[in-house]
Amino acid sequence: MPKAVCLLSGGLDSATCLALARRDGFECYALSFDYGQRHQIELAAARRLADALGATAHRVAKIDLRVFGHSALTDDIAVPKGRDEHSMSEGIPITYVPARNTIFLSFALAWAEVLESSDIFIGVNALDYSGYPDCRPEFIEAFERMSNLATKTGVEGITRMKIHTPLISLSKAEIVRVGAEAGVPFGMTHSCYDPDAAGRPCGTCDSCLLRAKGFREAGIVDPTVSS
């Protein structure tokens, strides 16, 4: 089985991405980040999902993006609530964490090089998403090109890095359907940007609304809401 590093936030998309990597015959090494996010409950979800979805190993890299702030996920800034789809698609929202996917993919690249792996999976999506610039296909293509220039294993011809984005052109409903087919335990996932002290989703942030839209359009009940 070829080895793959799979970025795992604990959310719906990253869990589905990990499940697809396993389905496609990869030995998966899950990588999560404690980056100072306010919704740290997602790390507990990531640990459960890594185990449930058969990751060979799961590591949590600790970095502190609060030193830069400027995001509602890492700073004392209100998370937007109750926005409609039109509002979500206008501009880059304050929940964008500066350079986050660039940083996360760089860590994944380092681990992949150590593992002599040529494959990284990331659950970015360019359709039903909140306008983040580091979720676009052109960003992924550019990072992949850089990866093959920046590593010892790449220069020596041991690896030829491929960034896999199996969800990038799917709607949220399609992601839910694919996740269901791949056996994702949806009840273990966490998507909310602003959960309460008990970890319950707020139901009104962009991430909660997009998730609800996906389950509704897929015709599947979200167990995190019904339980």
Residue pairs with C-beta under 8 A, 6 or more apart in sequence:
1 25
1 26
1 27
2 25
2 26
2 27
2 117
2 118
2 119
3 26
3 27
3 28
3 29
3 56
3 112
3 115
3 116
3 117
3 119
4 21
4 26
4 27
4 28
4 29
4 112
4 117
4 119
4 120
4 121
4 164
5 28
5 29
5 31
5 108
5 111
5 112
5 115
5 117
5 119
5 120
5 121
6 14
6 17
6 18
6 21
6 26
6 28
6 29
6 30
6 31
6 55
6 120
6 121
6 122
7 14
7 17
7 30
7 31
7 32
7 104
7 105
7 108
7 120
7 121
7 122
7 123
8 14
8 15
8 18
8 30
8 31
8 32
8 46
8 49
8 50
8 55
8 58
9 32
9 33
9 42
9 46
9 123
10 32
10 41
10 42
10 43
10 44
10 45
10 46
10 49
10 189
10 190
11 42
11 45
11 123
11 189
11 190
11 191
11 207
12 175
12 176
12 179
12 184
12 186
12 189
12 191
12 211
12 214
13 123
13 124
13 125
13 167
13 175
14 46
14 122
14 123
15 49
15 53
15 123
15 179
15 184
15 185
15 186
15 188
15 189
16 123
16 167
16 175
16 178
16 179
16 182
16 184
17 121
17 122
17 123
17 164
17 166
17 167
18 28
18 30
18 49
18 50
18 53
18 55
18 121
19 53
19 179
19 182
19 183
19 184
20 121
20 166
20 178
20 182
21 28
21 119
21 121
21 164
22 28
22 53
22 54
22 182
23 182
26 119
26 121
27 56
28 53
28 54
28 55
28 56
28 121
29 55
29 56
29 57
29 58
29 59
29 111
29 115
29 117
30 46
30 49
30 50
30 55
30 57
30 58
30 59
31 58
31 59
31 60
31 61
31 104
31 107
31 108
31 111
32 43
32 46
32 47
32 50
32 58
32 59
32 60
32 61
33 60
33 61
33 62
33 63
33 104
33 107
34 40
34 43
34 60
34 61
34 62
34 63
35 62
35 63
35 64
35 65
35 74
35 97
35 100
35 103
36 63
36 64
36 65
36 66
36 74
37 73
37 74
37 97
38 72
38 73
38 74
38 193
38 194
39 73
39 190
39 192
39 193
39 194
39 195
41 190
41 195
41 199
42 190
43 60
44 190
44 199
45 188
45 189
45 190
46 58
46 60
47 58
47 60
48 188
49 185
49 188
49 189
50 58
51 58
52 185
52 188
53 183
53 184
53 185
59 111
61 107
63 103
63 107
65 71
65 74
65 97
65 98
65 100
65 103
66 74
66 75
68 74
68 98
69 75
70 98
71 77
71 94
71 95
71 96
71 97
71 98
72 78
72 79
72 80
72 93
72 94
72 95
72 193
73 79
73 95
73 97
73 193
74 97
77 94
79 94
79 95
79 193
79 194
79 202
79 205
80 93
80 94
80 95
80 205
80 206
81 194
81 202
81 204
81 205
82 204
82 209
83 206
83 209
85 213
88 130
88 131
88 206
88 209
88 210
89 131
90 131
91 131
92 131
92 132
92 133
93 130
93 131
93 132
93 206
95 130
95 193
95 205
95 206
95 207
96 130
96 131
96 132
96 133
99 134
100 134
101 122
101 124
101 132
101 134
101 135
101 139
102 134
102 139
102 143
104 122
105 120
105 122
105 143
105 147
105 163
108 120
108 122
109 120
109 147
109 150
109 151
109 161
111 117
112 118
112 119
112 120
112 159
112 161
113 151
113 152
113 153
113 154
113 159
116 153
116 158
116 159
117 159
118 159
118 160
118 161
118 162
119 161
119 162
119 164
120 147
120 161
120 162
120 163
120 164
121 164
121 165
121 166
122 140
122 163
122 164
122 165
123 165
123 166
123 167
124 134
124 135
124 136
124 140
124 165
124 167
124 168
125 135
125 167
125 168
125 170
125 172
125 175
126 135
126 136
126 137
126 168
126 169
127 169
127 170
127 171
127 172
128 171
128 172
128 173
128 175
128 210
128 213
128 214
129 135
129 210
130 206
130 207
130 210
133 139
135 168
137 165
137 168
140 163
140 165
140 168
143 163
144 161
144 162
144 163
147 154
147 161
147 163
148 154
148 160
148 161
149 155
151 159
151 161
153 159
154 160
154 161
167 175
167 178
170 178
171 214
171 217
172 210
172 211
172 213
172 214
172 217
173 213
173 214
173 215
173 216
173 217
173 218
174 218
175 214
176 186
176 214
176 215
176 217
176 218
176 220
177 218
177 220
179 186
180 186
180 218
180 220
186 220
186 222
186 223
186 224
187 223
187 224
187 227
189 224
190 199
190 201
190 224
191 201
191 207
191 208
191 211
192 200
192 201
192 202
192 203
192 205
192 207
192 208
193 202
193 205
193 206
193 207
193 208
194 202
194 205
195 201
195 202
196 202
201 208
201 224
201 225
202 208
203 209
203 212
203 225
211 222
212 222
212 225
215 221
215 222
215 225
